């Protein structure tokens, strides 16, 4: 007596069902992922100076495009110059 999978017709049906199931699973993208193309733009960026000081001149406006290394503001250096003068005087 032959098992059900050993008959040619049953083997073909089993193979067709298995291929359909595998093909259907392979074509579905994962539910938690979306594939798309586009462009991402930052809306807020935090910037900080290397030293504290009063801003004398702001060289950019809101919405202006800036690159890394661009000077966007000029600080008052009077306090830093005074501290340097005092440090040099104390050292002498």
C-alpha positions in Angstrom: 0.0 0.0 0.0 1.4 3.4 -1.0 1.3 6.4 1.3 -0.6 9.5 0.2 2.6 11.5 -0.7 3.9 8.7 -2.8 1.2 9.0 -5.4 2.1 11.3 -8.3 -1.0 13.4 -8.0 -0.7 13.9 -4.2 3.0 14.8 -4.6 2.1 17.4 -7.2 -0.6 18.9 -5.0 1.6 18.9 -1.9 4.4 20.6 -3.9 2.0 23.2 -5.4 0.7 24.1 -1.9 4.2 24.3 -0.4 5.4 26.6 -3.2 2.3 28.8 -3.0 2.8 29.1 0.8 6.5 29.9 0.5 6.0 32.3 -2.4 3.3 34.2 -0.5 5.4 34.5 2.6 8.4 35.7 0.6 6.5 38.5 -1.2 5.1 40.2 1.9 7.3 42.9 3.4 7.7 42.8 7.2 4.8 44.6 8.8 7.0 46.8 11.0 9.1 48.2 8.1 8.5 50.6 5.3 10.7 50.9 2.3 10.8 54.5 0.8 13.1 57.1 -0.6 13.2 60.7 0.4 15.1 63.5 2.1 15.4 64.2 5.8 15.9 67.7 7.0 16.7 68.8 10.5 14.4 71.4 12.0 16.3 72.1 15.2 20.0 72.0 15.8 21.8 73.0 19.0 25.0 74.9 18.6 27.4 76.0 21.4 30.5 78.1 21.4 33.8 76.9 22.8 33.8 79.9 25.2 31.0 81.9 26.8 30.5 85.5 25.8 28.0 88.1 24.6 27.0 87.9 21.0 28.1 91.0 19.1 27.1 89.9 15.6 24.8 87.2 14.3 25.9 86.3 10.7 22.9 84.0 9.8 19.2 84.3 9.9 16.7 81.6 10.9 16.3 79.1 8.0 19.7 79.9 6.4 21.8 76.9 5.3 25.1 76.6 7.1 27.9 74.1 6.8 30.3 72.6 9.5 32.9 75.2 10.3 30.9 78.3 9.2 31.2 81.3 11.4 27.6 82.0 12.5 28.2 84.5 15.3 30.9 86.9 16.6 31.4 87.1 20.4 32.6 90.0 22.5 36.2 89.1 23.5 36.8 91.9 26.0 36.4 89.7 29.1 38.7 87.1 27.6 41.3 89.7 26.8 41.1 91.2 30.3 41.5 87.7 31.8 44.6 87.1 29.6 46.1 90.4 30.6 45.6 89.7 34.3 47.1 86.2 33.9 50.1 87.6 32.2 50.5 90.3 34.9 50.4 87.7 37.7 52.9 85.5 35.9 55.4 88.4 35.6 
